[in-house]
Amino acid sequence: MPNRYVGQPMKRLEDDKLIRGQGQYLADLSTENLLHLALVRSPYAHARLGRIDASAALQVPGVVGVYTSADLPPLQAPASGGRDTKVAPHPVLARDTVRYVGEPVAAIVATSPSAAEEALWLVQVDYDPLPAHPTPLSALDAAPIHPELSSNIALQRTTAAGPVAEAFEQAHQVVRARLVQQRVAPTSMEPRGVLASWDGIREALTVWSSTQMPHDLRSAVAEKLGLAENQVRVITPDVGGAFGAKINVYPEEILVAYLARHLGRSVRWIEKRSETFNATIHGRAQVAELEMAFDADGKIRGLRGRVVADLGAYALETTLGNVPGTILMLQGPYEIPALELEMLGVYTNAAPTGAYRGAGRPEATYYLERLMDMGARALGLDPAEIRLRNFIQGPFPYKTRTGARYDSGAYAEALQKLLEVSRYSELRREQAKARSQGRRVGIGLCSYVEITGYGWETGGVRVNPDGSAVIFTGTSPHGQGTQNAFVQIVAERLGLAPERIRVVQGDTLAVPYGMGTAGSRTLSVGGSAVLKASDLVWAKVQRIAAHLLEAAPEDIDLLEQGWGVRGTDKSVSLEQILSAAFNPRKLPPDMEPGLEGHASFALKEANYPFGAHLAMVEVDPETGLVQILRYIAVDDCGTIVNPLLFEGQQHGGIAQGIGQALYEGIVYDDEGQNLTASFLEYALPKADQIPWMEPHHRQTPSPTNPLGVKGVGEAGAIAATPAVVNAVLDALGVAHLDMPLSPEKVWRAARLQTPA
């Protein structure tokens, strides 16, 4: 019987509620006797803390208290380190020294947001400024930002394989570049927020947070406050976007939880947008110095260099994972016989960095794809041709020289499909015609492979007597539409109506264990756990149907007319099965009543999506404006459960990749002041700056999970940035410009170049 639900473009189940304005976000929640938190934040990037005078603030009507680090136990925000890393203590309120603009210094608790805000400006803080080092290269050899550490280098490793020196000595052509991945701000529609409420009778704490990882937050809060995990419940209400920034447990979440318990009241903090730009993690923030060796045929012989990552002032949970992820994926989809890569993670006087849609993979892809275009230019090859000459051909699984193990891939086939659907040869002829008319038209390509999925996940399926069902999952949604995918899996497996299935997630009491949502893991890990739980229900349904039909369970299958014996017209309806499932007298003697299954799934190896993107742009030399004429994507992320959701992820990722290429960038001055701390200075792409996208796909199933799926959530953000940059540089005829390719930067480059 063909698939009825899996593989079909079912509309998103949660959209109706959200479009009608009926969503419940953190700011919509309220509890009895609610207190409001506001934070005094450092205006200096580096300074010694002196006297903090809160006397005037305490006189504001409604202010309940003002807290500094001296009033708190030594509470720290959690961090993840790993081997050979140096992790500095990260107090929830600064102690003795502030290390970035926006670091929390004092907390004001009041009965209203307005009272807290008024008091905020009355707290007097004495600062003794210190030299600031807001960039990784300036901080590399500077005095330690954290005196207890021997230097600002928190992480330093080298990956090497193959005869690197020989590859470069014998190279026909070597291309070199200093490539900057600028800081960018995740800027989800909903900023961060947390509300905590202490129940003194039950001695239990309930925390509502716009987090991606409710179970991690529960564990962190319990540990920091000295509570058992069964005393802490974390709930995620509707979450208006996250993009990786809400994986971390931030100082504010620990602080709010502590104050709620300390005061015996509910306490809420809602992040202001200016706080978002200064205190929520930034993404990317790397500088790479790389060179690639080619032979006379355009085959890659070697890659070497170093990548320096800007960690910011402290290491949050995702801070130290980005640069190792970059190195892991720096072979990309290409055969590279020899490589030597050094990575450094450096503390700076800037906001902490961390995972942002791609988390290390966009950086690696950008570096490779810029070098490939430089190689094509130096060797006189078409950018498509040089890629086709260098793709990994297998066999799979394929072990890279950086340590990755690619599960499945067809990299040449993805690019060939892109060339076909885009009519690449025709585009090049159109480009030549435009250039003959004096127009600056460019075409850029990107071929990529990335890594998705990790860890384990829980799933549960419960079918009720009325035929409705509930899915339980330890993943946590923030706008992806993953409810649909879970519903489609269960409806397909059990023959249930999708509209009668609900999904419960983001509540540690309802779903005791889980690993949340990050790294495009939801479907490959969470979906596989839900499928396993469905299989347990299937097996019980099969036994019940066999019992009712007096047949062998192995002969029972889901047929058009119901659950029946294959090859016969004997069957029973779902209603008959449910009637028996909840009536012990109608069940086999050794079967308990009910229809429920719970399972977990552990992903033993990651999966590796891949694809190829093309951007065609036109540059206006008089204004420097870039217009994207065409954008075509071919992404292969394994089996597709819902094409509509798949395309939605393609669109969103591409939009963010375009934003980094052309518009976005956090800029610090030499004193560590953020010059882009609002939407007046930080440019996000607007709707009319995003082109009509032409999304396509291939399906190369992954052997790592029973669904055969790979993640798609980050693919667009990985591929779009180099595709657009390559296109603009092709239009300008210049070797390289660092992002963002702002109108001024493009205009200056256009004035110095004559179109080819």
ZAMARGU-4260 file (C-alpha; in steps of 0.2 Angstrom, whole numbers, plus 5000, padded with zeros to 4 digits):
<rodrens>
0) 5000/5000/5000 | 5008/5017/4995 | 5012/5030/5009 | 4997/5040/5014 | 5006/5052/5025
5) 5025/5051/5025 | 5031/5060/5010 | 5016/5071/5008 | 5016/5090/5010 | 5004/5091/5025
10) 5002/5109/5031 | 5009/5114/5048 | 4998/5110/5062 | 5003/5124/5074 | 5001/5138/5061
15) 4982/5141/5063 | 4985/5145/5082 | 5000/5156/5079 | 4992/5166/5064 | 4977/5170/5074
20) 4988/5177/5088 | 4983/5163/5100 | 5001/5158/5104 | 5007/5158/5122 | 5025/5165/5122
25) 5035/5169/5138 | 5029/5187/5139 | 5011/5181/5138 | 5013/5170/5154 | 5008/5177/5171
30) 5007/5170/5189 | 5001/5177/5205 | 5012/5189/5214 | 5023/5190/5199 | 5040/5200/5201
35) 5050/5207/5187 | 5068/5207/5185 | 5079/5220/5176 | 5098/5220/5175 | 5111/5233/5176
40) 5124/5229/5163 | 5142/5235/5161 | 5145/5249/5148 | 5163/5244/5148 | 5171/5230/5139
45) 5184/5228/5152 | 5185/5236/5169 | 5187/5233/5188 | 5171/5234/5197 | 5171/5246/5212
50) 5158/5252/5223 | 5140/5248/5218 | 5127/5260/5226 | 5109/5255/5225 | 5102/5266/5239
55) 5092/5277/5227 | 5086/5262/5217 | 5079/5255/5233 | 5068/5270/5236 | 5058/5268/5220
60) 5041/5262/5224 | 5038/5244/5220 | 5057/5239/5221 | 5058/5223/5231 | 5077/5222/5231
65) 5093/5225/5222 | 5106/5211/5221 | 5125/5211/5217 | 5137/5196/5217 | 5140/5200/5235
70) 5122/5195/5239 | 5122/5179/5230 | 5131/5162/5233 | 5144/5159/5220 | 5132/5155/5206
75) 5140/5151/5189 | 5133/5148/5172 | 5137/5131/5165 | 5149/5128/5151 | 5155/5113/5141
80) 5174/5112/5139 | 5181/5095/5133 | 5199/5089/5131 | 5213/5102/5132 | 5202/5117/5135
85) 5203/5131/5147 | 5186/5136/5154 | 5185/5152/5165 | 5172/5154/5179 | 5157/5163/5173
90) 5147/5171/5187 | 5129/5175/5185 | 5133/5193/5191 | 5150/5200/5188 | 5163/5198/5202
95) 5177/5211/5203 | 5179/5213/5185 | 5168/5215/5169 | 5174/5207/5153 | 5162/5213/5140
100) 5149/5227/5136 | 5132/5220/5143 | 5139/5208/5156 | 5126/5208/5171 | 5132/5218/5186
105) 5117/5220/5197 | 5099/5213/5197 | 5084/5223/5202 | 5068/5215/5207 | 5051/5225/5207
110) 5033/5223/5207 | 5031/5230/5189 | 5042/5231/5174 | 5041/5250/5175 | 5048/5251/5193
115) 5062/5239/5188 | 5067/5250/5173 | 5066/5266/5183 | 5077/5259/5197 | 5089/5252/5184
120) 5095/5270/5180 | 5098/5274/5198 | 5111/5261/5202 | 5128/5269/5203 | 5143/5258/5198
125) 5161/5263/5199 | 5172/5256/5185 | 5190/5257/5183 | 5193/5254/5164 | 5206/5241/5158
130) 5213/5238/5141 | 5200/5230/5130 | 5204/5217/5116 | 5188/5214/5107 | 5195/5204/5092
135) 5204/5187/5093 | 5220/5192/5084 | 5222/5207/5096 | 5218/5196/5111 | 5230/5182/5105
140) 5245/5189/5113 | 5238/5201/5125 | 5237/5199/5144 | 5225/5186/5150 | 5207/5192/5151
145) 5205/5179/5165 | 5220/5181/5176 | 5218/5163/5183 | 5222/5157/5165 | 5239/5157/5158
150) 5234/5165/5141 | 5218/5170/5131 | 5220/5154/5121 | 5206/5142/5128 | 5208/5129/5114
155) 5223/5124/5103 | 5224/5108/5092 | 5231/5103/5076 | 5224/5090/5063 | 5236/5083/5050
160) 5236/5069/5038 | 5245/5065/5022 | 5261/5072/5014 | 5257/5091/5016 | 5274/5098/5013
165) 5276/5087/4997 | 5259/5092/4991 | 5264/5111/4991 | 5281/5108/4985 | 5275/5099/4970
170) 5260/5110/4967 | 5256/5118/4950 | 5246/5131/4958 | 5244/5137/4976 | 5230/5149/4981
175) 5230/5158/4998 | 5218/5169/5007 | 5214/5177/5024 | 5195/5174/5026 | 5185/5182/5039
180) 5168/5175/5046 | 5161/5191/5054 | 5151/5190/5070 | 5133/5189/5067 | 5118/5190/5079
185) 5105/5176/5078 | 5090/5189/5081 | 5075/5177/5083 | 5058/5185/5082 | 5056/5182/5101
190) 5071/5187/5112 | 5076/5176/5127 | 5065/5175/5143 | 5063/5165/5159 | 5050/5164/5172
195) 5052/5154/5188 | 5040/5150/5202 | 5044/5142/5219 | 5030/5131/5227 | 5035/5131/5246
200) 5022/5118/5250 | 5029/5105/5237 | 5046/5112/5238 | 5047/5112/5219 | 5052/5125/5206
205) 5044/5127/5190 | 5054/5136/5176 | 5046/5142/5160 | 5060/5147/5147 | 5061/5150/5129
210) 5075/5137/5128 | 5079/5124/5115 | 5085/5112/5129 | 5072/5110/5143 | 5080/5094/5151
215) 5097/5102/5151 | 5090/5118/5159 | 5082/5107/5172 | 5098/5098/5176 | 5108/5114/5177
220) 5095/5123/5188 | 5094/5108/5200 | 5113/5107/5201 | 5116/5126/5204 | 5103/5128/5217
225) 5106/5112/5226 | 5090/5104/5222 | 5085/5086/5216 | 5080/5085/5198 | 5063/5079/5203
230) 5061/5096/5212 | 5063/5106/5196 | 5050/5106/5181 | 5055/5115/5165 | 5041/5120/5152
235) 5044/5128/5136 | 5029/5138/5130 | 5028/5143/5112 | 5046/5149/5106 | 5048/5162/5093
240) 5063/5156/5085 | 5080/5151/5092 | 5093/5146/5078 | 5105/5138/5091 | 5106/5154/5102
245) 5094/5146/5115 | 5103/5130/5117 | 5114/5138/5131 | 5109/5139/5149 | 5113/5158/5152
250) 5117/5167/5168 | 5099/5175/5168 | 5091/5158/5169 | 5101/5153/5184 | 5098/5170/5192
255) 5079/5170/5190 | 5078/5153/5197 | 5088/5157/5212 | 5079/5173/5216 | 5062/5164/5214
260) 5067/5152/5227 | 5075/5164/5238 | 5060/5176/5238 | 5047/5163/5237 | 5039/5172/5223
265) 5037/5171/5204 | 5051/5181/5195 | 5051/5184/5177 | 5064/5192/5165 | 5061/5197/5147
270) 5076/5201/5137 | 5075/5218/5128 | 5081/5219/5110 | 5097/5229/5115 | 5101/5216/5127
275) 5099/5203/5113 | 5113/5211/5103 | 5125/5213/5118 | 5122/5198/5129 | 5114/5184/5119
280) 5128/5174/5110 | 5134/5179/5093 | 5138/5167/5079 | 5153/5163/5067 | 5167/5175/5072
285) 5182/5167/5065 | 5197/5172/5055 | 5205/5159/5043 | 5222/5160/5035 | 5222/5145/5022
290) 5231/5139/5007 | 5226/5126/4994 | 5238/5117/4982 | 5232/5111/4965 | 5240/5101/4951
295) 5240/5105/4933 | 5223/5096/4930 | 5215/5106/4944 | 5215/5092/4957 | 5217/5097/4975
300) 5234/5091/4982 | 5234/5099/4999 | 5226/5111/5011 | 5234/5119/5026 | 5233/5134/5038
305) 5225/5140/5054 | 5208/5145/5060 | 5206/5157/5075 | 5190/5158/5083 | 5183/5172/5094
310) 5175/5164/5109 | 5170/5181/5117 | 5173/5184/5136 | 5166/5167/5143 | 5163/5150/5137
315) 5144/5145/5137 | 5139/5127/5133 | 5141/5129/5114 | 5155/5141/5113 | 5170/5129/5112
320) 5161/5117/5099 | 5161/5128/5084 | 5179/5129/5079 | 5182/5110/5081 | 5166/5108/5070
325) 5174/5119/5057 | 5190/5109/5057 | 5180/5092/5056 | 5171/5098/5040 | 5185/5107/5031
330) 5188/5093/5019 | 5170/5095/5013 | 5164/5085/4998 | 5182/5085/4990 | 5196/5072/4989
335) 5210/5081/4998 | 5225/5069/5000 | 5235/5080/5012 | 5230/5093/5025 | 5237/5101/5041
340) 5225/5113/5050 | 5228/5122/5067 | 5213/5128/5077 | 5214/5141/5091 | 5199/5147/5102
345) 5203/5164/5110 | 5195/5174/5124 | 5191/5192/5119 | 5182/5207/5127 | 5166/5204/5118
350) 5150/5194/5120 | 5151/5175/5121 | 5150/5166/5104 | 5141/5150/5101 | 5130/5139/5090
355) 5121/5148/5077 | 5112/5139/5062 | 5126/5128/5056 | 5138/5130/5070 | 5155/5128/5062
360) 5149/5120/5046 | 5145/5137/5037 | 5163/5143/5041 | 5171/5127/5034 | 5160/5128/5018
365) 5164/5146/5016 | 5182/5144/5017 | 5182/5129/5005 | 5171/5137/4992 | 5180/5153/4992
370) 5197/5143/4989 | 5189/5133/4975 | 5183/5148/4966 | 5200/5156/4968 | 5208/5140/4961
375) 5196/5140/4946 | 5201/5158/4943 | 5220/5155/4944 | 5219/5139/4933 | 5207/5146/4920
380) 5193/5133/4924 | 5175/5135/4926 | 5170/5134/4944 | 5158/5119/4941 | 5172/5110/4932
385) 5185/5111/4946 | 5172/5105/4958 | 5167/5090/4947 | 5185/5085/4946 | 5188/5085/4965
390) 5172/5077/4972 | 5173/5061/4983 | 5167/5046/4974 | 5165/5034/4988 | 5164/5021/4993
395) 5153/5025/5008 | 5154/5026/5023 | 5169/5037/5019 | 5182/5042/5032 | 5189/5060/5029
400) 5206/5065/5034 | 5199/5077/5047 | 5190/5062/5056 | 5172/5063/5049 | 5164/5047/5043
405) 5151/5052/5029 | 5137/5040/5029 | 5131/5042/5011 | 5134/5054/4998 | 5132/5058/4979
410) 5140/5075/4978 | 5143/5075/4959 | 5125/5070/4956 | 5119/5085/4966 | 5129/5097/4957
415) 5125/5089/4940 | 5106/5091/4945 | 5109/5109/4949 | 5118/5112/4933 | 5103/5104/4924
420) 5089/5113/4933 | 5097/5130/4932 | 5102/5127/4913 | 5119/5133/4918 | 5126/5134/4901
425) 5112/5146/4896 | 5115/5156/4912 | 5133/5158/4907 | 5128/5164/4889 | 5116/5176/4897
430) 5130/5183/4908 | 5141/5185/4893 | 5128/5195/4884 | 5125/5206/4899 | 5143/5209/4901
435) 5144/5214/4883 | 5131/5227/4887 | 5141/5234/4902 | 5131/5225/4916 | 5140/5218/4931
440) 5132/5200/4931 | 5140/5186/4941 | 5136/5168/4945 | 5142/5159/4961 | 5141/5141/4965
445) 5143/5131/4982 | 5144/5113/4984 | 5143/5107/5003 | 5142/5093/5015 | 5138/5095/5033
450) 5135/5085/5049 | 5118/5083/5058 | 5111/5073/5072 | 5119/5067/5088 | 5115/5059/5105
455) 5099/5049/5109 | 5081/5053/5111 | 5065/5047/5119 | 5048/5045/5111 | 5031/5038/5116
460) 5014/5035/5108 | 4998/5033/5117 | 4981/5028/5108 | 4966/5033/5118 | 4949/5023/5118
465) 4941/5036/5107 | 4954/5033/5093 | 4964/5050/5097 | 4982/5048/5101 | 4996/5057/5110
470) 5014/5058/5104 | 5028/5061/5118 | 5045/5067/5113 | 5060/5074/5121 | 5064/5086/5107
475) 5058/5104/5109 | 5050/5115/5095 | 5054/5133/5091 | 5046/5136/5074 | 5051/5121/5063
480) 5035/5112/5061 | 5041/5096/5068 | 5025/5091/5075 | 5019/5088/5058 | 5033/5075/5055
485) 5030/5066/5071 | 5011/5065/5067 | 5014/5059/5049 | 5026/5045/5055 | 5013/5039/5068
490) 4998/5041/5056 | 5007/5031/5043 | 5012/5017/5055 | 4996/5015/5064 | 4983/5021/5051
495) 4977/5035/5063 | 4969/5051/5057 | 4982/5065/5058 | 4970/5078/5064 | 4967/5066/5080
500) 4985/5066/5085 | 4993/5078/5097 | 5011/5081/5101 | 5017/5084/5119 | 5035/5091/5121
505) 5044/5104/5130 | 5039/5099/5147 | 5050/5089/5158 | 5036/5082/5169 | 5026/5075/5154
510) 5042/5069/5146 | 5055/5065/5159 | 5070/5063/5148 | 5076/5071/5132 | 5090/5080/5123
515) 5080/5094/5115 | 5082/5102/5098 | 5099/5107/5091 | 5111/5101/5077 | 5096/5097/5065
520) 5093/5081/5075 | 5075/5082/5078 | 5069/5070/5064 | 5084/5058/5063 | 5085/5055/5082
525) 5068/5061/5089 | 5058/5054/5074 | 5067/5038/5075 | 5062/5036/5094 | 5044/5040/5089
530) 5044/5027/5076 | 5051/5014/5088 | 5037/5018/5100 | 5024/5017/5086 | 5032/5000/5082
535) 5028/4994/5100 | 5010/5000/5098 | 5009/4991/5081 | 5015/4975/5088 | 5001/4976/5102
540) 4988/4980/5089 | 4994/4966/5078 | 4992/4953/5093 | 4975/4960/5097 | 4969/4959/5079
545) 4976/4941/5078 | 4967/4937/5094 | 4950/4944/5087 | 4952/4936/5070 | 4959/4919/5077
550) 4974/4921/5066 | 4993/4922/5068 | 5000/4939/5072 | 5013/4938/5058 | 4999/4937/5046
555) 4991/4953/5051 | 4994/4969/5042 | 4986/4986/5040 | 4975/4985/5025 | 4963/4998/5016
560) 4948/4991/5026 | 4957/4990/5043 | 4968/4977/5052 | 4966/4961/5043 | 4974/4944/5037
565) 4984/4946/5022 | 4977/4938/5006 | 4959/4937/5014 | 4944/4948/5017 | 4945/4945/5035
570) 4948/4961/5045 | 4944/4971/5061 | 4942/4990/5062 | 4952/5002/5073 | 4936/5004/5084
575) 4935/4985/5087 | 4953/4985/5091 | 4952/4999/5103 | 4936/4991/5111 | 4947/4976/5115
580) 4962/4985/5120 | 4954/4993/5135 | 4944/4978/5140 | 4954/4964/5149 | 4941/4951/5144
585) 4944/4953/5126 | 4963/4953/5126 | 4975/4938/5125 | 4977/4931/5143 | 4995/4938/5145
590) 4991/4955/5139 | 4989/4971/5150 | 4975/4984/5145 | 4980/5000/5136 | 4988/5004/5119
595) 5004/5013/5123 | 5023/5012/5118 | 5038/5021/5124 | 5056/5019/5117 | 5072/5028/5115
600) 5084/5029/5100 | 5103/5032/5100 | 5111/5038/5085 | 5127/5029/5084 | 5134/5039/5070
605) 5130/5056/5063 | 5122/5059/5046 | 5129/5070/5032 | 5117/5080/5021 | 5124/5088/5006
610) 5119/5098/4991 | 5124/5112/4978 | 5117/5130/4977 | 5118/5143/4963 | 5116/5162/4964
615) 5115/5174/4950 | 5117/5192/4954 | 5119/5209/4946 | 5129/5223/4954 | 5125/5241/4951
620) 5142/5250/4950 | 5134/5267/4953 | 5126/5262/4970 | 5135/5246/4975 | 5118/5237/4977
625) 5117/5219/4974 | 5102/5211/4966 | 5100/5192/4966 | 5092/5188/4950 | 5091/5169/4952
630) 5093/5157/4967 | 5093/5139/4964 | 5096/5125/4978 | 5098/5106/4977 | 5098/5099/4994
635) 5100/5080/4998 | 5095/5077/5016 | 5089/5059/5014 | 5071/5053/5015 | 5059/5067/5015
640) 5044/5065/5027 | 5036/5082/5023 | 5041/5091/5007 | 5032/5107/5013 | 5042/5108/5029
645) 5058/5103/5019 | 5056/5118/5007 | 5052/5129/5022 | 5068/5125/5030 | 5077/5128/5013
650) 5069/5145/5012 | 5073/5151/5029 | 5091/5145/5029 | 5095/5153/5012 | 5088/5169/5019
655) 5099/5169/5033 | 5114/5164/5022 | 5110/5179/5011 | 5109/5190/5026 | 5127/5186/5032
660) 5134/5187/5014 | 5127/5205/5010 | 5120/5214/5026 | 5124/5207/5043 | 5138/5210/5055
665) 5142/5214/5073 | 5155/5227/5074 | 5165/5232/5089 | 5176/5247/5090 | 5194/5247/5098
670) 5186/5249/5115 | 5175/5235/5114 | 5159/5245/5111 | 5146/5236/5100 | 5142/5249/5086
675) 5128/5238/5080 | 5117/5235/5095 | 5100/5239/5087 | 5091/5236/5071 | 5095/5254/5066
680) 5113/5248/5064 | 5112/5229/5062 | 5105/5226/5045 | 5094/5211/5042 | 5088/5207/5025
685) 5070/5213/5021 | 5057/5204/5011 | 5061/5213/4995 | 5079/5209/4996 | 5076/5190/4997
690) 5074/5183/4979 | 5061/5170/4973 | 5069/5154/4977 | 5069/5138/4966 | 5071/5124/4978
695) 5075/5106/4972 | 5080/5090/4981 | 5087/5073/4979 | 5085/5059/4992 | 5100/5048/4996
700) 5094/5039/5012 | 5105/5038/5027 | 5109/5021/5035 | 5111/5029/5052 | 5092/5028/5057
705) 5077/5018/5052 | 5069/5033/5044 | 5083/5036/5032 | 5082/5055/5035 | 5096/5068/5038
710) 5094/5086/5044 | 5089/5100/5033 | 5087/5115/5045 | 5105/5122/5043 | 5108/5118/5024
715) 5103/5134/5017 | 5113/5145/5029 | 5128/5134/5025 | 5127/5135/5006 | 5119/5152/5003
720) 5133/5163/5010 | 5147/5157/4998 | 5136/5155/4983 | 5131/5173/4985 | 5148/5179/4989
725) 5156/5170/4974 | 5142/5177/4963 | 5146/5195/4968 | 5165/5193/4966 | 5162/5185/4949
730) 5152/5200/4944 | 5165/5212/4950 | 5180/5202/4944 | 5189/5203/4960 | 5198/5189/4969
735) 5191/5192/4987 | 5181/5204/4998 | 5176/5201/5016 | 5158/5200/5021 | 5146/5208/5023
740) 5147/5214/5005 | 5139/5230/5009 | 5134/5243/4995 | 5149/5254/5000 | 5161/5240/5000
745) 5155/5234/4983 | 5154/5251/4976 | 5172/5254/4980 | 5177/5238/4972 | 5167/5241/4957
750) 5176/5258/4954 | 5193/5249/4954 | 5188/5236/4942 | 5183/5234/4924 | 5170/5221/4920
755) 5178/5205/4912
</rodrens>
